[in-house]
Amino acid sequence: MKIVRAKFQGDIFYGELIDDYVLRYDGSPLVVWEPTEERYDLTEIQLLAPVLPSKVTGVAKNYQKHAEELGVLDYQAPNNPVFFNKPSTSVIGTGESIIYPKIGQHVDHEAELAVVIGKLSKNLSADNWKDNVLGYTIANDLSERVLQGQDGTFNGNFTRAKSFDTFCPLGPVIQTEFDTEPELGIRCYVNDELKQDGNTKDMIFSIGKILEFVSSIMTLLPGDVILTGTPEGVSKVHPGDEIRIEIDTIGTLFNPVK
């Protein structure tokens, strides 16, 4: 199933994407929901961020070649994932504009597979977590590199660099049919030029290991989002650019930069 969150004439609801229309549901997939007989053509509605998380937790340098392109030669992964949080106010949906910050000097796109938590989760096991996950979606973990620090020592301010409003586009759907060890192609285009072309099979830390470690520290709430890292090919974006991210089985996330 592909779950969407949509707006029609000011009314916001969840639904299921079926071909080129959305079947409306009452309630929420995170609690209880039931299908209705109402359906909408995609041209009639606005797709919103598919979930409103209490927090977004991201994993840094989870692809070897991405760590190297940031200047960390012969990168040695730590024993556990290095992670950071992005606020809920950074989340926007497909089609919405990324607002380039006034103090921005070097903003990069980062195409990522995102995991949407479906149940209250604490102390998950790396081998037993699937029932706690609603599904996968696409994320763009935008990052201001000057604020983040680019020397590979993690001395920059990750929170400030990644927490600007609109710096976490999500969508367009939550794909509820997924593998625990996914091998999904990730592609990112800027103005139709291919920049990133990777695969989730190259992640250093698996989704299970990430969920085990993060949930041992903080409770994950229904709707929370975990970003699993970005493959190599990140590049600088500017106002006026258009970013398109595709992940196999999920769809396309599109956002202009203003």
C-alpha positions as CSV (number, residue, x, y, z in Angstrom):
1,M,0.0,0.0,0.0
2,K,1.1,3.6,-0.7
3,I,-0.2,5.9,2.0
4,V,-0.6,9.6,1.3
5,R,-1.6,12.6,3.3
6,A,-3.5,15.1,1.2
7,K,-5.5,18.3,1.2
8,F,-8.8,18.9,-0.8
9,Q,-10.5,22.3,-0.5
10,G,-8.8,23.0,2.9
11,D,-9.7,19.5,4.2
12,I,-6.7,17.3,5.2
13,F,-7.0,13.5,5.3
14,Y,-5.0,10.3,4.8
15,G,-5.6,8.0,1.9
16,E,-4.3,5.2,-0.3
17,L,-2.7,6.0,-3.7
18,I,-4.1,3.7,-6.3
19,D,-2.9,4.3,-9.8
20,D,-3.8,7.9,-10.5
21,Y,-6.3,8.5,-7.8
22,V,-6.5,8.6,-4.0
23,L,-9.0,6.6,-1.9
24,R,-9.9,8.6,1.2
25,Y,-9.7,7.0,4.6
26,D,-11.2,8.2,7.9
27,G,-8.7,8.4,10.8
28,S,-5.0,7.8,10.7
29,P,-2.8,4.8,9.8
30,L,-0.9,5.5,13.0
31,V,-4.1,4.8,15.1
32,V,-7.2,3.4,13.5
33,W,-8.5,4.2,10.0
34,E,-11.2,2.9,7.7
35,P,-11.7,3.3,3.9
36,T,-14.5,5.5,2.6
37,E,-16.1,5.6,-0.8
38,E,-14.6,9.0,-1.6
39,R,-11.9,9.1,-4.2
40,Y,-9.9,12.0,-5.7
41,D,-8.0,12.4,-8.9
42,L,-4.4,13.4,-8.3
43,T,-5.0,16.7,-10.1
44,E,-7.7,17.6,-7.6
45,I,-5.6,17.4,-4.4
46,Q,-2.4,18.6,-2.9
47,L,-0.1,15.9,-1.6
48,L,1.3,16.9,1.8
49,A,4.2,15.5,3.9
50,P,3.0,12.0,4.4
51,V,3.5,12.2,8.2
52,L,4.0,14.9,10.9
53,P,6.8,13.5,13.1
54,S,7.5,14.6,16.6
55,K,11.2,14.3,15.6
56,V,13.4,13.4,12.6
57,T,16.5,11.5,13.5
58,G,19.3,11.2,10.8
59,V,22.4,9.1,10.5
60,A,25.6,10.8,9.4
61,K,28.1,9.3,6.9
62,N,26.3,6.0,6.5
63,Y,27.8,5.5,3.0
64,Q,31.5,5.0,2.6
65,K,31.9,7.1,-0.6
66,H,29.8,9.9,0.8
67,A,32.1,10.2,3.8
68,E,35.1,10.3,1.4
69,E,33.6,13.0,-0.8
70,L,33.2,15.1,2.3
71,G,37.0,14.8,2.7
72,V,37.2,11.9,5.1
73,L,39.7,9.7,3.3
74,D,39.9,6.0,4.3
75,Y,36.8,6.6,6.5
76,Q,36.6,4.2,9.4
77,A,33.0,3.8,10.6
78,P,32.4,4.2,14.3
79,N,31.1,1.3,16.4
80,N,27.7,2.8,16.4
81,P,25.8,5.2,14.1
82,V,26.4,8.9,14.6
83,F,23.1,10.6,14.6
84,F,21.4,14.0,14.9
85,N,17.9,15.3,15.2
86,K,16.0,17.6,12.9
87,P,12.9,19.5,14.2
88,S,9.4,18.8,13.0
89,T,9.3,22.3,11.6
90,S,11.9,21.3,9.0
91,V,9.3,19.0,7.3
92,I,7.6,19.9,4.1
93,G,5.9,17.8,1.4
94,T,6.5,17.2,-2.3
95,G,5.9,20.3,-4.4
96,E,6.6,22.7,-1.6
97,S,9.4,25.2,-1.7
98,I,12.7,24.8,0.1
99,I,13.6,28.2,1.5
100,Y,17.2,29.1,1.2
101,P,18.3,30.6,4.5
102,K,19.5,34.2,4.5
103,I,22.8,33.2,6.2
104,G,23.2,30.2,3.8
105,Q,26.6,30.0,2.0
106,H,26.7,26.3,0.9
107,V,23.5,24.2,1.0
108,D,23.7,20.6,-0.2
109,H,20.9,18.2,-1.1
110,E,21.1,14.7,0.4
111,A,18.7,12.1,-1.1
112,E,17.8,9.5,1.5
113,L,15.6,6.5,2.3
114,A,13.5,7.4,5.3
115,V,11.9,5.0,7.8
116,V,8.5,5.9,9.3
117,I,7.8,4.5,12.8
118,G,4.4,3.0,13.2
119,K,4.3,2.1,16.9
120,L,5.7,3.3,20.2
121,S,9.2,1.8,20.1
122,K,11.9,1.4,22.7
123,N,14.8,-1.0,22.8
124,L,14.1,-2.5,19.4
125,S,16.2,-5.5,18.2
126,A,18.3,-5.3,15.0
127,D,16.7,-8.5,13.9
128,N,13.1,-7.8,15.0
129,W,11.8,-4.4,14.2
130,K,9.6,-4.7,11.1
131,D,6.3,-4.7,12.9
132,N,7.2,-1.4,14.5
133,V,7.7,0.3,11.2
134,L,4.8,1.7,9.1
135,G,6.9,1.9,5.9
136,Y,9.5,3.8,3.9
137,T,9.4,7.2,2.3
138,I,11.8,9.6,0.5
139,A,13.7,12.4,2.3
140,N,16.0,15.2,1.4
141,D,18.2,16.0,4.3
142,L,19.3,19.5,3.3
143,S,22.5,20.7,5.0
144,E,24.3,24.0,5.3
145,R,27.9,22.8,5.0
146,V,29.7,25.9,6.4
147,L,27.7,25.7,9.6
148,Q,28.1,21.9,9.7
149,G,31.8,21.9,9.3
150,Q,33.5,20.1,6.4
151,D,36.7,18.8,8.0
152,G,35.3,15.4,8.8
153,T,35.7,15.7,12.5
154,F,32.0,16.4,13.3
155,N,33.1,19.6,15.0
156,G,30.5,21.7,13.1
157,N,27.0,22.4,14.5
158,F,24.9,19.7,13.0
159,T,21.7,20.9,14.6
160,R,22.0,24.5,13.3
161,A,23.1,23.3,9.8
162,K,20.2,20.9,9.3
163,S,17.3,22.4,11.2
164,F,16.2,25.3,9.1
165,D,12.5,25.5,8.2
166,T,11.8,23.4,5.0
167,F,15.2,21.5,5.3
168,C,13.5,18.1,5.4
169,P,11.2,17.4,2.5
170,L,9.4,14.1,2.8
171,G,7.2,12.1,0.5
172,P,5.3,11.7,-1.7
173,V,4.0,8.4,-0.1
174,I,4.7,5.9,2.6
175,Q,5.4,2.5,1.0
176,T,4.1,-0.1,3.5
177,E,5.5,-3.1,1.4
178,F,9.2,-3.2,2.2
179,D,12.2,-5.5,2.8
180,T,14.2,-5.3,6.0
181,E,17.4,-5.4,3.9
182,P,16.3,-3.2,1.0
183,E,18.3,-2.9,-2.2
184,L,16.7,0.2,-3.6
185,G,18.1,2.6,-6.2
186,I,18.4,6.2,-5.0
187,R,18.7,9.0,-7.6
188,C,18.8,12.7,-7.2
189,Y,18.5,15.2,-10.1
190,V,19.1,19.0,-9.8
191,N,17.6,20.8,-12.8
192,D,17.3,17.4,-14.5
193,E,21.0,16.7,-14.1
194,L,21.7,13.4,-12.4
195,K,23.8,14.1,-9.2
196,Q,23.3,11.0,-7.0
197,D,22.9,7.5,-8.2
198,G,23.3,5.0,-5.3
199,N,21.7,2.0,-3.7
200,T,20.6,1.3,-0.1
201,K,22.5,-2.0,-0.2
202,D,25.7,0.1,0.4
203,M,24.6,1.5,3.8
204,I,27.3,0.9,6.5
205,F,24.8,0.5,9.3
206,S,21.7,-1.5,8.4
207,I,18.2,-0.2,9.2
208,G,17.9,-2.7,12.0
209,K,21.2,-1.6,13.6
210,I,20.2,2.0,13.3
211,L,16.8,1.4,14.9
212,E,18.3,-0.8,17.7
213,F,20.9,1.9,18.6
214,V,18.6,4.9,18.4
215,S,15.7,3.3,20.3
216,S,18.1,2.2,23.1
217,I,18.6,6.0,23.7
218,M,15.3,7.6,22.9
219,T,11.7,6.4,22.6
220,L,10.4,6.6,19.1
221,L,6.8,7.7,18.7
222,P,4.4,6.7,16.0
223,G,5.1,9.0,13.0
224,D,8.7,9.6,13.9
225,V,11.1,9.5,10.9
226,I,14.6,8.0,10.7
227,L,16.9,9.1,7.9
228,T,19.3,6.4,6.9
229,G,22.1,8.4,5.2
230,T,22.9,9.6,1.7
231,P,25.0,8.1,-1.1
232,E,27.8,10.0,-2.8
233,G,27.1,12.8,-5.2
234,V,25.7,15.5,-3.0
235,S,26.1,19.0,-4.5
236,K,25.4,22.6,-3.9
237,V,22.0,24.0,-4.6
238,H,20.9,27.6,-5.2
239,P,17.6,29.6,-5.3
240,G,15.9,28.8,-8.5
241,D,17.0,25.2,-8.6
242,E,14.6,22.2,-8.8
243,I,15.5,19.0,-6.9
244,R,13.9,15.7,-7.9
245,I,14.6,12.5,-5.9
246,E,13.5,9.0,-7.0
247,I,13.7,5.8,-4.9
248,D,12.6,2.5,-6.4
249,T,9.1,1.3,-5.3
250,I,8.3,4.6,-3.6
251,G,8.1,7.4,-6.2
252,T,9.4,10.9,-6.8
253,L,9.9,13.7,-4.3
254,F,10.1,17.1,-6.0
255,N,10.9,20.5,-4.5
256,P,12.0,23.9,-5.9
257,V,14.5,26.1,-4.0
258,K,13.5,29.7,-3.3
